[in-house]
Amino acid sequence: MKNLLFFISFFLMLPAVGFSESEVVDCIVAKVNDEIILQSEVDESIELHFSQLQKYPTDEEIQQARDEYLNQMVENLILVQEAKNADISVQSSEINQALNETLDNMMSKFPSQQMFEKELEREGLSLVDLKRRYRKDIRNQLMINRLIDVEIRSQIEVSAQDARQLYEKKGDEIPDKPEEVTLSHILIPIEMSDHAEESARELANEVRQIALDGADFADLARQYSDGPSASLGGYLGSFGRGDMVAEFEETAFSMEVGEISEPVRTQFGFHLIKLDEKGKDKVSATHILFEVKPTKQDTLRALEAGTELLQRLQQEEESFAELARQYSADENTREKGGSIGSYALDQLVPPYSDAVDVLSVGEVSQPLKGDFGYHLIRMDAHQASRPMDFEEIRYQLEDMVRQEKMKALYDELIERLKEQNYIEIRSFM
C-alpha cells in the first residue's frame, strides 16, 4: 500500500537519511546527575525528525538538530528526575491507556492489525517490542505533564485585565478584522431526469463488464471515473466504518477481496467498487465514479425557475425570506429565510464570490450556477475592514497571556533545575 513504509519509518524511527551505520559511533553526549544520554538516542530522534520532513539534511542541519534535540532531552531528563524527587508517579493503567492510544494511531494507517504486524515483522519487530520501546517514553512524558500541572499550570491565573493590557500593548500588531459580507441565498436544484439516471447506470454496467472480462480496473478508473481519485486509478486507501456514505460503506464491507460490485447508487452517482484488502475494522478499496450528469434540458429548467423567482422578487410582492422558505433546496438555511451568515471576502468561493463582485447591500444576483444548482444571492450587509474590538478577541488574548505566563514559569523552572543538578555536555563523535 502507498506510504506504508513511510508510516513505519515515521513511527518506528527506522534509519533515515543522512546517517549510515558506519558513521554512528555510540558515546555519552550528556550526563544529568547519575543518568546518561547516548549519541545514538539523540540521532534516533533527529532521524525521525528528518524522516517526518522526508528531507535529506545537510551536515550543518544535522549538527543544528543534534544541539536542539540534545538540549530538549537534557531538559526532559531533569524534569523526570524532579518529578521522581517530588514523588510524582503515574499508574500502570494510565501508561497502558496512552500506549494503546499511540498504537491505535499507528494501526489506523493500515487496513488491518494483521497488515500492521506484518510490516513490523518485516522490520524485525513485534507488537511486544514496540510496546516495550514506547512504554518508558510515555511514562516519562506523563510524569513531566503531571509535574508541569503542579509547578506551572496550577500557579497561573489570567484575568480580563491581563488580556486588556496585552490588547493595549500589542494592539498595533493585532491583524484587522477582514472585510466581510453577510449573505442569503435561494438554491434551485438541477433535478435529474430519468434519462440522465439510466445513462449513468448503463455506462457503469458496461464498464463493469469490461473489468470482469479482464481489463485492469485502475486503468478503467483513469479512463472513466468522474471522481477526484481518477488520476490515482480510483485508489481510495483504507477506511473504517463511518468514513464513507452509508450505501458505499455497506457494500464495501460486505464484499470479498478482489470482487467488483454491481453499480452502487449514492448521492455522488454510481460507483463500481473493487475491494483490495479487508480487515476486521477497515477495508481498502478502489472505485470508479459515474456522476449522474444533468441534460441541457435539466439545467435549463432550473435556470428558468431561478429567473422566475427573481422576477417575483423584483415585483416586490414577496420577500426574499418568504421565497427562500418556500422554494430553497438548502435545508440548512431554508428555515432561516436563506441566511448563510457573515464571511470574510477571502473565504468566499464561487458563485458567492462572483455575486459579491457586482452586488450592493440589498441587491439580489441573477441566477448563478454552482455545484448544487442555481443560486439567487442577496447581499444583506457589508462591513469594511477594521481594527478588532477587545471583546471579539478577548478569549484569544487570554490564551496568549496564559501561554506567555506558562513559558516564563517553564523557563524559570528549567533554569532553577539546571542550577540545582549536575549537568555535563560532551561532544558528538
C-alpha positions as CSV (number, residue, x, y, z in Angstrom):
1,M,0.0,0.0,0.0
2,K,1.0,3.6,-0.7
3,N,3.1,5.2,2.0
4,L,3.2,2.1,4.3
5,L,6.9,2.2,4.7
6,F,6.8,5.9,5.4
7,F,4.4,5.4,8.2
8,I,6.6,2.6,9.6
9,S,9.7,4.8,9.4
10,F,7.7,7.7,10.9
11,F,6.6,5.8,14.0
12,L,9.3,3.3,14.5
13,M,12.4,5.5,14.0
14,L,13.9,3.4,11.2
15,P,17.2,4.5,9.8
16,A,16.7,7.7,7.9
17,V,18.6,10.0,5.5
18,G,21.9,11.5,6.4
19,F,23.2,8.6,8.6
20,S,24.9,5.3,7.8
21,E,25.8,2.6,10.2
22,S,29.5,3.2,9.6
23,E,29.1,6.8,10.7
24,V,27.4,6.1,14.0
25,V,29.8,5.6,16.9
26,D,27.9,5.4,20.2
27,C,29.2,7.5,23.0
28,I,27.9,9.5,26.0
29,V,27.0,13.1,25.0
30,A,25.4,14.3,28.2
31,K,25.2,13.3,31.9
32,V,22.4,14.5,34.2
33,N,23.3,13.5,37.7
34,D,23.9,9.8,37.5
35,E,22.0,9.3,34.2
36,I,23.4,9.5,30.7
37,I,22.2,10.4,27.2
38,L,23.8,8.5,24.3
39,Q,24.6,9.9,20.9
40,S,22.5,7.0,19.4
41,E,19.5,8.3,21.4
42,V,19.9,11.8,20.0
43,D,20.4,10.6,16.5
44,E,17.4,8.4,16.7
45,S,15.3,11.5,17.5
46,I,16.7,13.6,14.7
47,E,16.4,10.7,12.2
48,L,12.7,10.6,13.0
49,H,12.6,14.4,12.6
50,F,14.0,14.4,9.1
51,S,12.0,11.3,8.1
52,Q,8.9,13.3,9.0
53,L,10.1,16.1,6.7
54,Q,11.0,13.5,4.1
55,K,14.2,15.5,3.7
56,Y,17.9,14.8,3.2
57,P,19.7,17.0,5.7
58,T,23.0,18.8,5.2
59,D,25.8,18.3,7.7
60,E,25.0,21.8,9.1
61,E,21.4,20.9,9.6
62,I,22.3,17.6,11.3
63,Q,24.5,19.4,13.8
64,Q,21.9,22.1,14.5
65,A,19.3,19.4,15.1
66,R,21.7,17.5,17.4
67,D,22.2,20.6,19.5
68,E,18.5,21.3,19.7
69,Y,17.4,17.8,20.5
70,L,20.2,17.2,23.0
71,N,19.1,20.3,24.9
72,Q,15.5,19.1,24.9
73,M,16.5,15.7,26.0
74,V,18.5,17.2,28.9
75,E,15.5,19.3,29.9
76,N,13.2,16.3,29.8
77,L,15.6,14.2,31.9
78,I,15.9,16.8,34.7
79,L,12.1,17.2,34.6
80,V,11.6,13.4,35.0
81,Q,14.2,13.4,37.8
82,E,12.4,16.3,39.5
83,A,9.1,14.5,39.2
84,K,10.6,11.4,40.9
85,N,12.0,13.6,43.7
86,A,8.6,15.1,44.2
87,D,7.1,11.6,44.5
88,I,5.1,12.1,41.3
89,S,4.1,8.8,39.7
90,V,1.7,7.5,37.1
91,Q,-0.4,4.4,37.3
92,S,0.2,1.5,35.0
93,S,-3.4,1.8,33.8
94,E,-2.6,5.4,32.6
95,I,0.5,4.3,30.8
96,N,-1.3,1.4,29.2
97,Q,-4.1,3.7,28.0
98,A,-1.7,6.2,26.5
99,L,0.3,3.4,25.0
100,N,-2.8,1.8,23.4
101,E,-3.8,5.2,22.0
102,T,-0.4,5.6,20.4
103,L,-0.5,2.1,18.9
104,D,-4.1,2.6,17.7
105,N,-3.0,5.7,15.9
106,M,-0.2,3.7,14.2
107,M,-2.5,0.9,13.2
108,S,-5.1,3.3,11.8
109,K,-2.7,3.8,8.9
110,F,-3.2,0.2,7.8
111,P,-6.3,-1.7,6.6
112,S,-5.9,-4.2,9.5
113,Q,-3.9,-5.1,12.6
114,Q,-2.6,-8.1,10.7
115,M,-1.1,-6.0,8.0
116,F,0.4,-3.6,10.6
117,E,2.0,-6.6,12.4
118,K,3.3,-7.9,9.1
119,E,5.1,-4.6,8.4
120,L,6.6,-4.8,11.9
121,E,7.8,-8.3,11.2
122,R,9.5,-7.1,8.0
123,E,11.5,-4.7,10.1
124,G,12.4,-7.3,12.7
125,L,10.0,-6.1,15.3
126,S,6.9,-7.4,17.1
127,L,4.0,-5.7,18.8
128,V,5.6,-6.6,22.1
129,D,8.9,-5.0,21.0
130,L,7.0,-1.8,20.0
131,K,5.2,-1.6,23.3
132,R,8.5,-2.1,25.2
133,R,10.1,0.7,23.1
134,Y,7.4,3.2,23.8
135,R,6.5,2.4,27.4
136,K,9.3,4.3,29.0
137,D,8.9,7.4,26.8
138,I,5.2,7.5,27.5
139,R,5.7,7.0,31.2
140,N,8.2,9.9,31.3
141,Q,6.0,12.2,29.3
142,L,3.1,11.6,31.6
143,M,5.3,12.3,34.6
144,I,6.5,15.6,33.0
145,N,2.9,16.6,32.3
146,R,2.0,16.0,35.9
147,L,5.0,18.0,37.2
148,I,4.0,20.9,34.8
149,D,0.5,20.7,36.2
150,V,1.8,21.1,39.8
151,E,4.6,23.5,39.2
152,I,3.2,25.7,36.5
153,R,-0.4,25.3,35.4
154,S,-1.8,25.4,38.9
155,Q,0.1,28.7,39.5
156,I,-1.3,30.6,36.5
157,E,-4.3,32.9,36.8
158,V,-5.4,35.0,33.8
159,S,-7.8,37.9,34.2
160,A,-9.7,40.1,31.8
161,Q,-7.4,42.9,32.9
162,D,-4.4,40.8,31.8
163,A,-6.0,40.4,28.4
164,R,-6.8,44.1,28.2
165,Q,-3.2,45.1,29.0
166,L,-2.0,42.8,26.2
167,Y,-4.6,44.3,23.8
168,E,-3.4,47.8,24.6
169,K,0.3,46.8,24.4
170,K,0.1,44.9,21.2
171,G,-2.9,46.5,19.6
172,D,-1.0,47.6,16.6
173,E,0.3,44.1,16.0
174,I,-3.2,42.5,16.0
175,P,-4.5,42.0,12.5
176,D,-7.6,44.0,11.5
177,K,-10.9,42.2,11.1
178,P,-11.1,41.5,7.4
179,E,-13.7,42.9,5.1
180,E,-16.8,40.8,5.3
181,V,-20.3,40.4,3.9
182,T,-23.5,38.9,5.1
183,L,-25.4,36.9,2.5
184,S,-28.6,35.0,2.0
185,H,-29.4,32.6,-0.9
186,I,-32.1,30.6,-2.5
187,L,-30.9,27.3,-4.0
188,I,-32.7,26.0,-7.1
189,P,-31.5,22.4,-7.7
190,I,-30.9,20.9,-11.1
191,E,-33.2,17.9,-10.9
192,M,-32.1,15.0,-13.0
193,S,-34.4,13.4,-15.5
194,D,-34.9,9.6,-15.6
195,H,-32.8,9.6,-18.8
196,A,-29.8,11.0,-17.0
197,E,-30.1,8.4,-14.3
198,E,-30.3,5.5,-16.7
199,S,-27.5,6.7,-18.9
200,A,-25.1,6.7,-15.9
201,R,-26.3,3.3,-14.7
202,E,-25.9,1.8,-18.2
203,L,-22.3,3.1,-18.5
204,A,-21.4,1.8,-15.1
205,N,-22.7,-1.7,-16.1
206,E,-20.8,-1.6,-19.4
207,V,-17.5,-0.7,-17.7
208,R,-18.1,-3.4,-15.0
209,Q,-18.4,-6.0,-17.7
210,I,-15.2,-4.8,-19.3
211,A,-13.4,-5.2,-15.9
212,L,-14.9,-8.7,-15.4
213,D,-13.6,-9.6,-18.9
214,G,-10.1,-8.9,-17.6
215,A,-9.3,-5.2,-18.2
216,D,-7.2,-3.5,-15.5
217,F,-9.6,-1.8,-13.0
218,A,-7.1,1.0,-12.3
219,D,-6.8,1.8,-16.0
220,L,-10.6,1.8,-16.3
221,A,-10.8,4.2,-13.4
222,R,-8.3,6.6,-15.0
223,Q,-10.4,6.5,-18.2
224,Y,-13.9,6.6,-16.9
225,S,-14.1,7.8,-13.3
226,D,-15.5,11.3,-12.6
227,G,-14.1,11.2,-9.0
228,P,-11.1,13.0,-7.7
229,S,-9.2,9.7,-7.3
230,A,-9.3,9.0,-11.1
231,S,-5.7,10.0,-11.6
232,L,-4.7,7.5,-8.9
233,G,-6.5,4.7,-10.7
234,G,-9.5,5.1,-8.3
235,Y,-7.4,4.3,-5.3
236,L,-9.2,5.3,-2.0
237,G,-6.9,3.7,0.5
238,S,-8.1,2.2,3.7
239,F,-11.2,3.4,5.6
240,G,-13.3,2.3,8.5
241,R,-17.0,2.3,9.3
242,G,-18.5,5.8,9.3
243,D,-15.8,7.1,7.0
244,M,-17.9,6.8,3.8
245,V,-21.5,7.4,2.9
246,A,-23.7,4.6,4.1
247,E,-24.5,2.9,0.7
248,F,-20.9,2.8,-0.3
249,E,-19.7,1.6,3.1
250,E,-22.4,-1.2,3.4
251,T,-21.4,-2.6,0.0
252,A,-17.6,-2.4,0.6
253,F,-17.7,-4.2,3.9
254,S,-19.9,-7.0,2.5
255,M,-17.5,-7.8,-0.4
256,E,-14.7,-10.2,-0.7
257,V,-11.2,-9.3,-1.7
258,G,-10.9,-9.0,-5.5
259,E,-14.7,-8.7,-6.0
260,I,-16.2,-6.0,-8.2
261,S,-19.5,-4.7,-7.1
262,E,-22.7,-4.0,-9.1
263,P,-23.3,-0.3,-9.6
264,V,-23.9,1.3,-6.2
265,R,-26.0,4.5,-6.1
266,T,-25.0,7.2,-3.7
267,Q,-25.6,11.0,-3.6
268,F,-22.5,11.3,-5.8
269,G,-23.6,9.0,-8.6
270,F,-23.0,5.3,-9.4
271,H,-19.9,3.6,-8.0
272,L,-18.1,0.4,-9.1
273,I,-16.2,-0.8,-6.1
274,K,-13.3,-3.2,-6.2
275,L,-12.2,-4.5,-2.7
276,D,-8.4,-4.6,-2.4
277,E,-7.9,-5.6,1.2
278,K,-10.1,-6.5,4.1
279,G,-9.5,-6.4,7.9
280,K,-11.7,-6.6,10.9
281,D,-12.5,-2.9,11.2
282,K,-11.0,-1.5,8.0
283,V,-11.1,-2.2,4.3
284,S,-9.1,-0.8,1.3
285,A,-10.8,-0.2,-2.0
286,T,-10.6,1.2,-5.5
287,H,-13.6,2.7,-7.2
288,I,-14.9,4.2,-10.4
289,L,-17.5,7.0,-10.0
290,F,-20.1,7.7,-12.7
291,E,-21.8,11.0,-12.0
292,V,-25.4,11.4,-12.9
293,K,-25.0,14.4,-15.1
294,P,-27.9,16.7,-16.0
295,T,-29.0,17.1,-19.5
296,K,-29.2,20.5,-21.1
297,Q,-33.0,20.4,-20.6
298,D,-32.5,19.6,-16.8
299,T,-30.2,22.7,-16.5
300,L,-32.5,24.9,-18.4
301,R,-35.5,24.1,-16.2
302,A,-33.5,25.1,-13.1
303,L,-32.4,28.3,-14.7
304,E,-35.9,29.2,-15.8
305,A,-37.2,28.5,-12.2
306,G,-34.5,30.8,-10.8
307,T,-35.3,33.5,-13.3
308,E,-39.0,33.3,-12.4
309,L,-38.2,33.7,-8.7
310,L,-36.0,36.7,-9.4
311,Q,-38.8,38.4,-11.3
312,R,-41.2,37.8,-8.4
313,L,-38.7,39.5,-6.1
314,Q,-38.3,42.4,-8.4
315,Q,-42.1,42.9,-8.3
316,E,-41.7,43.3,-4.5
317,E,-44.8,41.3,-3.8
318,E,-42.9,38.7,-1.8
319,S,-39.9,38.9,0.4
320,F,-36.6,37.1,-0.2
321,A,-37.0,35.2,3.1
322,E,-40.6,34.1,2.2
323,L,-39.4,32.7,-1.1
324,A,-36.4,31.0,0.4
325,R,-38.5,29.2,3.0
326,Q,-40.9,28.1,0.2
327,Y,-38.5,27.2,-2.6
328,S,-34.9,26.8,-1.5
329,A,-33.4,23.3,-1.6
330,D,-30.8,24.2,1.0
331,E,-32.2,22.5,4.2
332,N,-29.6,24.2,6.4
333,T,-30.6,27.7,5.5
334,R,-34.2,27.4,4.3
335,E,-35.9,27.9,7.6
336,K,-33.7,30.9,8.3
337,G,-35.0,32.7,5.3
338,G,-31.9,31.7,3.3
339,S,-29.5,33.4,5.6
340,I,-25.9,32.0,5.1
341,G,-24.2,34.2,7.6
342,S,-21.2,36.5,7.5
343,Y,-17.9,35.7,5.8
344,A,-14.6,37.3,5.1
345,L,-14.2,38.0,1.4
346,D,-11.2,35.7,1.1
347,Q,-13.3,32.9,2.5
348,L,-15.9,33.0,-0.3
349,V,-15.9,30.7,-3.3
350,P,-17.9,30.8,-6.5
351,P,-20.7,31.5,-7.0
352,Y,-20.8,33.7,-3.8
353,S,-17.6,35.5,-4.6
354,D,-18.9,36.2,-8.1
355,A,-22.1,37.7,-6.7
356,V,-20.2,39.9,-4.2
357,D,-18.2,41.5,-7.0
358,V,-21.3,43.0,-8.5
359,L,-23.8,43.4,-5.7
360,S,-24.6,46.3,-3.3
361,V,-26.4,45.9,0.0
362,G,-30.0,44.8,-0.5
363,E,-29.5,43.7,-4.1
364,V,-30.1,40.1,-5.5
365,S,-28.0,38.5,-8.1
366,Q,-29.1,36.9,-11.4
367,P,-29.3,33.1,-11.1
368,L,-25.7,31.9,-10.7
369,K,-24.7,28.3,-11.3
370,G,-22.9,26.4,-8.6
371,D,-22.1,22.8,-7.8
372,F,-25.6,22.0,-6.4
373,G,-27.7,24.1,-8.8
374,Y,-28.6,27.7,-9.4
375,H,-28.4,30.3,-6.6
376,L,-30.1,33.6,-6.1
377,I,-27.8,35.5,-3.8
378,R,-28.6,38.6,-1.8
379,M,-26.1,40.8,0.0
380,D,-27.6,41.6,3.4
381,A,-24.8,43.7,4.8
382,H,-21.2,44.8,4.1
383,Q,-18.6,45.5,6.7
384,A,-15.3,47.2,5.8
385,S,-12.0,46.0,7.3
386,R,-11.5,47.5,10.8
387,P,-9.4,47.0,14.0
388,M,-10.6,44.1,16.1
389,D,-12.6,45.1,19.2
390,F,-11.3,43.8,22.5
391,E,-14.4,41.6,23.2
392,E,-14.1,40.0,19.8
393,I,-10.7,38.5,20.6
394,R,-10.8,38.5,24.4
395,Y,-10.5,34.7,24.8
396,Q,-7.7,34.5,22.2
397,L,-5.9,37.2,24.2
398,E,-6.4,35.3,27.4
399,D,-4.9,32.2,25.8
400,M,-1.9,34.3,24.6
401,V,-1.4,35.6,28.2
402,R,-1.7,32.1,29.6
403,Q,0.9,30.8,27.1
404,E,3.3,33.7,27.9
405,K,3.0,33.0,31.6
406,M,3.5,29.3,31.1
407,K,6.6,29.9,29.1
408,A,8.1,32.3,31.6
409,L,7.4,29.8,34.5
410,Y,8.7,26.9,32.5
411,D,12.0,28.8,31.7
412,E,12.3,29.7,35.4
413,L,11.8,26.1,36.4
414,I,14.3,24.8,33.9
415,E,17.0,27.4,34.9
416,R,16.4,26.5,38.6
417,L,16.7,22.8,38.0
418,K,19.9,23.3,35.8
419,E,21.5,25.2,38.7
420,Q,20.5,22.5,41.3
421,N,21.6,19.5,39.3
422,Y,24.8,18.2,37.8
423,I,24.8,18.5,34.0
424,E,27.7,17.7,31.8
425,I,27.5,18.2,28.0
426,R,30.1,16.4,25.8
427,S,31.0,16.5,22.2
428,F,29.5,14.3,19.5
429,M,31.8,11.8,17.7
